Amino acid sequence: MAALQEKKSCSQRMEEFQRYCWNPDTGQLLGRTLSRWVWISLYYVAFYVVMTGLFALCIYSLMCTLDPYTPDYQDQLKSPGVTLRPDVYGEKGLEISYNISDNKTWTDLVHTLHDFLAGYSPEAQEHNINCTSEKLFIQESFTAPNHSKFSCKFTTDMLQNCSGLVDPNFGFAEGKPCFIIKMNRIVRFLPSNKTAPRVDCAFLDQHDQDTQPLQVEYYPPNGSFSLHYFPYYGKKAQPHYSNPLVAAKLLNVPRDTEVVIACKILAEHVTFDNPHDPYEGKVEFKLTIEK
């Protein structure tokens, strides 16, 4: 029977480990000589330099195919989404409720509108130009400063009675609130060729025959988005672009009753009957005004 190997002491193990880290007899460091370590290091340096170069070449080739002003892949939606201000979301979408006699219930709604319209002040729009034409503002070249395209001004005073300048409470105190409607941006989207898109708000699913149709005052007049705000050429081409707005002042909302209101965009190239997206081309919200 072979004799059992002697168990190495701790000092012996430490000595072997030290000789592995550095062997003075052979000049090896961690089992390899200095020349072998140099060749291995050079190999990996060359390997990673080549890999980095190939990766950089791939990224450069990809970037050469991209247009910085137009996204290659845009949203599949053919029509823009529509948003509402003030926006208070409940369990099933937009739900807005307040009490006329209790200003604490509508103060936050008013603040939301003031904060939103701050981006449409004359100071915020100083880089944009005044546009008077009611035609599409087609810009084939970059004629604005810094290789960009011009954007048309939209200022709060265009919303008149719903601008917050005439009535700082936006009609909430009298039970005739203002709501601001905005279309989302789609690069190079043309809502119509000749007629400006406009907003149409109405009660949804009105079953009570005694209830009058919704009466609305629109600002700007007719609730239209002027065509000179279209098309939108993207953030890089139009860094100061501001979405046009339409304000709807609701005049005859019944008290102490929850109503559902739908505001649709009526335009040649805007659809609002997509069952999979309730905010495409329209916005629906529940409104309750208590006395």
Disulfide bonds with the S-S distance in Angstrom:
Cys131-Cys152 1.98
Cys162-Cys178 2.06
Cys201-Cys263 2.07
